[in-house]
Amino acid sequence: MAGRSPQVVFHVLEITLISAQDLKPPSNSAMAASQPRMKTYAVVWVDPATKLRTLIDCVGGENPTWNEKFLFRVPAGFLIGDSPSAVHVEIYAVGRLVDSLVGAVRFLVGNERLLSRPLGEPSFAAVGIRRPSGRFRGVLNIGSAILPVRHVSTVAEEAIARSGGDATGYRVLMGDGLKIRRPPPVVLPPPPRALRERNKGREQGPGAAGKGKRENGKGGGGLCGLGFQRRNLPEPADQNSSPAESAAGGGSPSN
């Protein structure tokens, strides 16, 4: 019976693109004239088929700061000390029509000896940035760590699986996490009928009830609890009545 091939062990590699220092702006004069301060972003990948990018830094100029984390699912052989495998990073300057390459970094993760460190313990390095001309100018501050399985949530696993290239960014995870963990809206039951009628009376105000009583009491109008009667003025229709009828209707109240 032929022996089975050993199962490949995978790890979740966390890469943090912290910042860059002393970048040289592109030599494109049109770009330099279009914006007084350079705006940059970084693109990172392990597999060229799946490239991730940071947000644009608009204030740092030649010393941008991103502080963005990315997750890559890599085999254990990717992390050993003599592995030629690397994490690739390219830094671009935003242009009016086309973005220009500022520099590139080839980060050999094996040099960080992550497999000999406790899980989750980060390692930080400053790597030289190679310009398109081949010369080095500036450094990229980068962090790396192997995450324990318990620190990789189900949301992260689903995002990595959906990416198709075993890679995802923390911004994607935060968005997915909010969508998954967002509770459904609470629907309150309608108030009972007695409460609705009570609220309706409050909305109409205290004058509404008095107004209704005045409209209903169209004839008399005496004060409640008192025996006095109010003198009724003749209506327009009574102007044609005789003086005797008017005197009879407008007599003084009897004791």
Secondary structure, DSSP 8 states (H G I E B T S, - for coil): ---------EEEEEEEEEEEES----S-HHHHHH-SS--EEEEEESSTTS-EE---BSS-TTS-EEEEEEEEEEEGGGTSTT----EEEEEEE--SSS-EEEEEEEE-GGGG-GGGS-TT--EEEEEEEE-TTS-EEEEEEEEEEEE-GGGS-HHHHHHHHHHSSSEEEHHHHHHHHHHHH-----------HHHHHHHHHHHH-HHHHHHHHHHH--S----TT----------GGGTTS-HHHHHHHT-----
